[in-house]
């Protein structure tokens, strides 16, 4: 499974999510670029706050997830539910 995380803030959320994920799912490894995912990887990117996350980051994330076709939609739903986007 691969997961694409889009977080709102510029720095705090990235640090926090990385720490949580290392503890909660240690078998998942973070990649630096969205197209580097293979198996049990996650990509984490900032939406640079509001309104940028709505106007740019969400549409870009959707495009990248569809482009790579390696992200699991169950994981994407988890992320979207956490961000209250569903």
Backbone torsions as a table, in degrees:
resi	resn	phi	psi	omega
1	UNK	NA	141.0	174.7
2	UNK	-125.0	142.2	-176.0
3	UNK	-128.6	136.3	176.5
4	UNK	-105.8	114.9	178.5
5	UNK	-103.2	124.7	172.5
6	UNK	-113.8	114.8	-179.3
7	UNK	-109.7	155.0	-174.1
8	UNK	-73.0	-52.3	-171.3
9	UNK	-75.7	165.8	-175.8
10	UNK	-79.2	-36.0	-174.4
11	UNK	-135.6	-44.6	-173.9
12	UNK	-60.8	-48.7	-178.0
13	UNK	-61.8	-39.4	179.2
14	UNK	-61.5	-42.7	178.8
15	UNK	-66.9	-44.5	-177.3
16	UNK	-65.4	-49.3	-179.7
17	UNK	-61.1	-42.0	179.0
18	UNK	-59.9	-44.2	178.8
19	UNK	-64.8	-45.4	179.3
20	UNK	-61.0	-47.9	-175.9
21	UNK	-65.2	-35.6	176.7
22	UNK	-61.0	-35.9	179.7
23	UNK	-81.8	-45.5	-173.5
24	UNK	-77.0	-40.9	-179.7
25	UNK	-134.2	74.0	-175.0
26	UNK	-63.7	-18.7	178.9
27	UNK	-74.9	-12.6	177.3
28	UNK	-89.0	137.0	179.2
29	UNK	-117.0	137.4	179.3
30	UNK	-77.0	140.9	174.0
31	UNK	-112.7	156.3	-177.1
32	UNK	-83.4	-25.4	-177.3
33	UNK	-128.9	142.0	-174.1
34	UNK	-57.9	-28.3	-177.3
35	UNK	-90.8	6.9	178.7
36	UNK	-90.8	-4.5	-177.4
37	UNK	-65.4	145.8	177.8
38	UNK	-136.5	-69.8	-179.7
39	UNK	-145.7	126.2	-178.4
40	UNK	55.0	49.4	175.8
41	UNK	-119.0	161.1	170.8
42	UNK	-139.8	149.5	175.7
43	UNK	-117.2	134.1	-177.2
44	UNK	-127.5	126.2	-177.7
45	UNK	-137.8	150.1	179.2
46	UNK	-89.5	141.7	173.4
47	UNK	-87.3	1.2	178.6
48	UNK	58.5	35.8	173.8
49	UNK	79.7	-179.6	-180.0
50	UNK	-92.7	137.7	7.5
51	UNK	-94.3	1.7	-177.6
52	UNK	-55.1	-38.0	-179.0
53	UNK	-62.0	-35.8	-179.6
54	UNK	-78.0	-44.6	-172.6
55	UNK	-81.1	-28.5	-175.1
56	UNK	-124.7	-51.1	-169.4
57	UNK	-66.9	-44.0	-179.0
58	UNK	-65.2	-49.5	176.9
59	UNK	-59.6	-39.4	178.3
60	UNK	-64.9	-41.0	179.4
61	UNK	-62.7	-43.6	178.7
62	UNK	-60.5	-46.1	178.8
63	UNK	-59.6	-44.5	-177.5
64	UNK	-68.7	-40.1	177.4
65	UNK	-61.2	-43.9	179.5
66	UNK	-69.9	-36.6	-179.4
67	UNK	-62.2	-45.9	-174.2
68	UNK	-79.4	-34.7	-179.6
69	UNK	57.4	29.0	176.9
70	UNK	-117.8	0.6	179.8
71	UNK	-93.0	139.2	-179.8
72	UNK	-86.8	129.2	-177.3
73	UNK	-67.4	-25.8	175.2
74	UNK	-62.4	-40.9	175.9
75	UNK	-66.3	-39.5	178.9
76	UNK	-63.9	-37.8	177.3
77	UNK	-65.2	-38.2	177.3
78	UNK	-59.6	-47.0	-179.1
79	UNK	-63.7	-46.6	-178.0
80	UNK	-62.9	-39.3	178.9
81	UNK	-64.7	-40.0	179.4
82	UNK	-64.2	-36.6	-179.3
83	UNK	-86.4	3.6	-179.5
84	UNK	58.9	43.4	179.8
85	UNK	-102.8	-9.9	-176.9
86	UNK	-73.6	NA	NA
